Amino acid sequence: MRRPSTPRRLARLLTAGLLTTAGLTGLGVSSAEAAGEQVSIWLTTTDDSGGRHVTRGLQPQTPIAFQPGTGGGGTNITVDENTRFQTFTGGGASFTDTAAWLMDGSGALTQAKRDETMRKLFSPTEGIGLSYIRNPMGGSDLARFGYTYDDVPAGQTDPGLSRFSIAHDLQDVLPLTKQAKQLNPRLTTVASPWTAPAWMKDSGQLNGG
């Protein structure tokens, strides 16, 4: 498939920015127009076919305002403030073991660059304001290796959970999660169970059973 030209990509990014940042409020009003409401725009562009090389990342653009229109050229967005759909809790991602390690423990980023990246991701004023994190409890499919919070040597069990520990996630996952919460106090965090320890499973393995 041919990659869209740069102007077309920019138009699509602009549309996405309009949809995600426009303030659509006021149920039950007499008019269903958003004319005059200011829209904040953030722009990211790439210059290779795979979108791997970012030339401009999350750069704030000059705000614009919704204007009434009847169609024609340009990008048109229809806003009906009298229609309400499902509640949107927030947008975000996950600090998996691998993602957290790459950002923090691997040494690939300096502290200054890591802090800058975190601000661009989670700050509502200096970045895109991600507001939702879904972290796996233990190793997921996106971990460097399988682990849980109560691993014991093969053949052993721990029904009293005396070996329970979150020490692994204290290294990278939780510090970054805490920083994200500091950058965006409205952040929602969900801990998602992944797998029981191998000793709890009939297969004796983290995968399957």
Buried (B, 14 or more C-beta within 10 A) or exposed (E): EEEEEEEEBBBEBBEEBBEBBBEBEEEEEEEEBBEEBEBBBBBBBBEEEEEEEEEEEBEEBEEEEBEEEEEEEEEEEEBEBEEEEEEEEEEBEBBBBBBBBBBBBEEEBEEEEBEBBBBBBBBBEBBBBBBBBBBBBBBBEEBEEBBBBBBBEEEEEBEEEEBEEEEBBEEBBBBBBEBBBEBBEEBEBEEEEBBEBBBBBEEEEBEEE
